[in-house]
Amino acid sequence: MSSDWDDPMSALQWHWGEAYIIANPRPGIWLAVRRDDHQTLRDGTPLGLRDLIIADYTARPVPRDLPGRACAE
C-alpha cells in the first residue's frame, strides 16, 4: 500500500498548492513561497518543509481566493 508521501512534491502541492508555490530546485532544498506576500519557507527535507508550512499557515492563513490563480505552477 502506498501513501501520498511516496511522491513528496505531489503531496505538498496537493495539500498546500493553493496557498504556497512549492519547489524543489535541487536535492536538499525544499521551498514554499506564500502566494499572498511571497515570503519563502525553506527546509532540507519535504517533511521539514511541511512542518514549516503548517506552522506558518496556522499563524497566518493564506487567503485561498487570491487573484490570478487560474493556472497551477
C-alpha positions in Angstrom: 0.0 0.0 0.0 1.4 3.4 -0.9 0.7 6.8 0.6 0.7 10.3 -1.0 4.1 10.8 0.6 5.6 8.3 -1.9 5.9 11.4 -4.0 6.6 14.3 -1.7 6.3 17.1 -4.3 2.9 15.9 -5.4 1.8 15.6 -1.8 2.9 19.1 -0.8 1.3 20.5 -3.9 -1.9 18.7 -3.3 -2.3 19.7 0.3 -0.8 23.2 0.1 -0.6 24.3 -3.5 -3.5 26.8 -3.3 -1.7 28.7 -0.6 2.0 28.2 -1.5 4.2 27.7 -4.6 6.2 24.5 -3.8 9.6 24.0 -5.3 12.5 21.5 -5.0 15.2 23.2 -7.2 17.9 20.8 -6.2 18.5 17.9 -3.7 18.3 19.1 -0.1 16.4 22.3 -0.9 12.7 22.4 -0.5 10.9 25.8 -0.8 7.4 27.1 -0.2 6.5 30.6 -1.3 3.4 32.2 0.2 1.0 33.3 -2.6 -0.1 36.4 -0.7 3.1 38.1 0.4 5.8 35.9 -1.3 7.5 35.1 2.0 9.7 32.0 1.4 9.9 29.0 3.7 13.0 26.7 3.3 14.0 23.3 4.6 16.3 20.4 3.7 13.5 17.8 3.6 9.9 17.7 2.3 8.6 16.7 5.8 10.5 19.5 7.4 9.0 21.9 4.8 5.6 20.5 5.6 6.1 21.3 9.3 7.2 24.8 8.4 4.1 25.3 6.2 1.8 24.1 8.9 3.3 26.4 11.5 3.2 29.3 9.1 -0.3 28.7 7.9 -1.5 28.3 11.5 0.0 31.6 12.5 -1.1 33.5 9.3 -3.5 31.7 7.0 -3.0 32.4 3.3 -6.2 33.6 1.6 -7.3 30.9 -0.9 -9.1 33.4 -3.2 -6.1 35.4 -4.5 -6.5 36.9 -7.9 -4.6 35.3 -10.8 -4.9 31.7 -9.5 -6.3 30.3 -12.8 -3.2 28.3 -13.6 -1.2 25.9 -11.5 2.6 26.2 -11.1 
